[in-house]
Amino acid sequence: MNETLSPQERIRNKKEFSRLYKKGSRYRGKYFNLIYISSDLSFSRMAVVISKKVGNAVKRNKVKRQMRTLFRRNKELLESSFDILIIAKKEILEASWPMLQEDYFAGLKSISLNK
């Protein structure tokens, strides 16, 4: 089981973000929204977006680390490859780790059902 997050597993350029926003399906969770689209690649990719409204830089970076950790530790739960964009909500700052995991797993379940 590979728990790393390689550079190729990150969504970085504007064209890919635009494609996700325009054509992606959405899952609305309690602490974050997921925008996802099926991918032709042999692996899934992800990105995290957090508004400055969520908190200061320290809090935003902590949330980004948590979301990347959730993705990289649970890559094998996705049956096929997807591009996933995670957009954090303000409520994420009050969430405990088990609550974040629960919401993330619910999102993955929804993605798998809505292929």
Secondary structure, 3 states (H helix, E strand, C coil): CCCCCCHHHECCCHHHHHHHHHHCEEEECCCEEEEEEECCCCCCEEEEECCCCCCCHHHHHHHHHHHHHHHHHCHHHCCCCEEEEEEECHHHHHCCHHHHHHHHHHHHHHHHHCC
